Amino acid sequence: MMIKKRGSSNYEGFEDAVAEKKRKIAANGVSTAVVTINETRACTKEETLAVRRKFIAPSQTLFFPEDPLKIVKAQGQYMFDETGTPYLDCINNVCHVGHCHKYVVEAGCRQMAELNTNSRYLHDAMVTYAAHLATTLPGNLSNFFFTNSGSEANDLALQIAETVTGHTERLTVDGAYYGNLSTLLELSTYKRKLLGSHTILAPIPDVYHGQYRDPDTAGLLYAGDVKSLIDKAASDNKKISCFIMESLLSCAGQVIPPEGYLQAVYKCYT
């Protein structure tokens, strides 16, 4: 039922609905302060934590769970808690030019105020950006898929690899994290080993904790392990569709592949 609120374009009975929601929340033992956050005051960190525990799935874990940070704003390389204390951000990996960059915020606001829709319509911004992006890449890389997340991009990459090759086996490295889609969890051993039946796991090319630690030879030796897995798959009549790996394994501990590793792995396929 949609009844317009008297004197506005909102719905009549809005205040009654909010009051009823507050009563239900209070009946569940949760402070109604959260409901009135925009009407009276911001929640304390303790109130925010209590409401999060009530309404947010526990599998969505917090950083520093013993004493979690309540972050209320960010600027550049810093994030700020509710007391104004700044923290140097060494965790987030999505703000490539810093948090709340003036030009990025302004461009986002302009576009959202004008149009926010899917890519099945013509629009100058999309094709202009694609043409510009192509100038930064080798000449044979000139077609693009624009996606909304790393999970979506990685899942699409797997689909493309399997479509092009007709193969189903996927080769990856231990300790990786590619996203939270089911296809990607089968490749990601960062938190739990739920390897899919088509996943082949290579050792993480770690020169600090791994089997090969001489930086002058580790790249070729770790690539040799990959080649052995490829040969083993072939002997088992399995055909590999792709090798997927983070350029820098972040969740595994900021592991930078040894020099020559990726180049040598690439040659295993050519």
C-alpha angles and dihedrals in degrees: 000000000000115000118171117236112247111267096004145062092252124094125280112242093034093131091049091050091051092048091050090049090052091052092051093048092048089050088058091056097256122130114252089218087094091060092054096044092121094040103050119001144329118272120258116245089256092053092047091050092049093051092045090054089051100047109019120078110255091227086072092081127200128233110249094009093187090062109003122198119244103213115195104171144359138204129183109323095343135086122197131212127215091276093054094253110151123225125194104237110231095152112058115082102182102073099076094170096035132274119306095000108193097232094044093049092047093048092048092049092049093051096044090049089053108034139343112175142120128289098255091095129070115258130164095224094062098048094039091053092047092051091049092046091053090060090063095055136065113280096256092058104074109120121084143197113199113210137181102229145013090253091056093046094049093046090051090050090056091049092051092048093051093044094050097043101031087223129121108198117103124201119205141151131259119262095029129140121199105163144291103281115113092246090055098043086060087063100037118088095168094109107006138006105241096146116182122234090254096049122109114192124212124192116269108258094236118156092189103051105008134093095267115050106162103103091207094061106018095089095059094039094053089045087053089059089054091050090052090053091050091051091047091051091051091051088053091051092250119139120208119224098190150344111233126189140148112254085231117018100230105172090043090062109286091292113183112203113244118258114284096012100114092040091053092046090051090054089056087070099042 
